Amino acid sequence: MTTKTVELRQLNGITLAAKGDSNHWIMMDGDPELGGSSGAPKPKELVLMALAGCTAMDVIPILKKKRAPLTGFGIKVTGTEREEHPRIFTDIHVEYLFYGDGLKLEDVERAIELSKTKYCSVSAILGASAKMSHSYQIKSPSET
């Protein structure tokens, strides 16, 4: 079993800094009416960013292993939260953007599938409480 630890420090109001085992600090903040200064992402934005980063760190190496001609990559994650508290995400959509000439549909689809079902722990965590959906586009490198 592996244990992960995160440390958080209040900087001012709800402007916060946190770091994990990697020893890299990240800022979090909130709206001014809640004591923040809107100077950094909100925690729930970081959750969606963590999902995007987690699946990207799966998909890119999988395609590299397949020697896919990937010249660029992006992800857009959209989360819908419920109105009542706690305002958890009920639906999350991940849209993958692949750039490269000659990318094979089956390679792209397999990389996404492996990330969704086997490798991305953030996806597994969020999928326990939210409906997850995925889509992708393959574009020419000139469209980046």
C-alpha positions in Angstrom: 0.0 0.0 0.0 1.2 3.5 -0.9 0.5 6.5 1.2 0.3 10.0 -0.2 0.6 13.2 1.9 -0.5 16.7 1.2 0.3 19.8 3.3 -1.7 23.0 3.0 -1.0 26.5 4.4 -3.2 29.5 4.6 -1.6 32.6 3.0 -4.4 35.1 3.4 -8.2 34.5 3.9 -8.9 31.6 1.6 -5.8 32.1 -0.5 -4.0 28.8 0.1 -0.8 27.0 -0.9 -0.5 23.2 -0.9 2.2 20.7 -1.8 2.4 17.0 -1.9 5.1 14.4 -1.9 6.7 15.9 -5.0 7.4 19.0 -3.0 5.9 21.4 -5.5 3.7 24.1 -4.3 0.4 24.9 -6.0 -1.9 27.9 -5.2 -5.7 27.7 -4.6 -8.0 30.7 -4.1 -11.6 31.7 -4.0 -13.9 34.6 -4.8 -13.4 37.9 -2.9 -16.8 37.7 -1.3 -15.6 34.5 0.4 -12.3 35.9 1.6 -10.2 35.1 -1.5 -8.6 37.2 -4.2 -9.4 35.2 -7.3 -5.7 34.8 -7.8 -5.5 31.0 -8.5 -7.7 28.1 -9.4 -10.4 27.0 -7.1 -10.1 23.5 -5.6 -12.9 22.0 -7.9 -11.1 23.4 -10.9 -8.0 21.6 -9.8 -10.0 18.4 -9.6 -10.9 18.7 -13.2 -7.3 19.6 -14.1 -6.1 16.6 -12.2 -8.4 14.4 -14.3 -7.1 16.0 -17.5 -3.5 15.6 -16.4 -4.0 12.0 -15.3 -5.6 10.8 -18.5 -3.1 12.8 -20.6 -0.2 11.0 -18.8 -1.8 7.7 -19.9 -2.8 8.5 -23.4 0.3 10.3 -24.6 2.8 7.4 -23.6 0.4 4.8 -25.0 0.3 6.5 -28.4 4.1 6.9 -28.2 4.5 3.2 -27.6 2.3 2.6 -30.7 4.6 4.9 -32.6 1.6 7.1 -33.5 2.5 10.3 -35.3 1.1 12.5 -32.6 2.4 16.1 -33.0 0.1 17.8 -30.5 -2.4 17.0 -27.8 -5.0 18.7 -25.7 -8.0 18.0 -23.4 -11.1 19.9 -22.5 -12.9 18.8 -19.4 -16.4 20.0 -18.6 -18.0 19.2 -15.2 -21.6 19.8 -14.2 -22.3 20.1 -10.5 -25.5 19.7 -8.6 -27.2 22.7 -7.1 -27.4 21.5 -3.5 -24.4 21.2 -1.1 -22.1 19.5 -1.3 -22.0 20.6 -4.9 -20.3 17.5 -6.3 -19.9 16.9 -10.0 -22.8 14.8 -11.4 -21.6 14.7 -15.0 -18.1 15.1 -16.4 -17.2 15.1 -20.1 -13.6 14.7 -21.4 -12.9 15.8 -24.9 -9.5 14.7 -26.3 -7.9 16.7 -29.1 -5.3 14.8 -31.1 -3.1 16.5 -33.7 -1.2 14.6 -36.3 -1.3 13.3 -39.8 -1.9 9.6 -40.1 -3.2 8.9 -36.6 -5.2 5.7 -36.6 -8.7 5.7 -35.0 -8.1 2.3 -33.4 -4.9 3.5 -31.7 -6.6 6.7 -30.4 -9.7 4.8 -29.2 -7.6 2.1 -27.5 -5.4 4.7 -25.7 -8.5 6.4 -24.4 -10.1 3.1 -23.4 -7.0 2.0 -21.5 -6.9 5.3 -19.6 -10.6 5.1 -18.7 -10.7 1.5 -17.6 -7.3 0.6 -16.4 -4.8 3.4 -15.7 -6.3 6.8 -14.7 -7.0 6.7 -10.9 -8.5 10.2 -10.9 -11.1 9.0 -13.5 -11.9 6.0 -11.3 -12.3 8.2 -8.3 -14.6 10.7 -10.0 -16.5 8.0 -11.9 -17.7 6.6 -8.6 -19.9 9.6 -8.1 -20.3 11.2 -11.5 -21.4 10.1 -14.9 -18.3 10.2 -17.1 -18.4 10.6 -20.9 -15.7 11.0 -23.5 -15.2 12.2 -27.0 -12.3 12.9 -29.3 -11.3 14.8 -32.4 -8.3 14.2 -34.6 -7.0 17.3 -36.3 -4.3 18.3 -38.7 -1.1 19.6 -37.1 -1.8 22.9 -38.8 -5.0 23.4 -36.7 -3.1 23.7 -33.3 
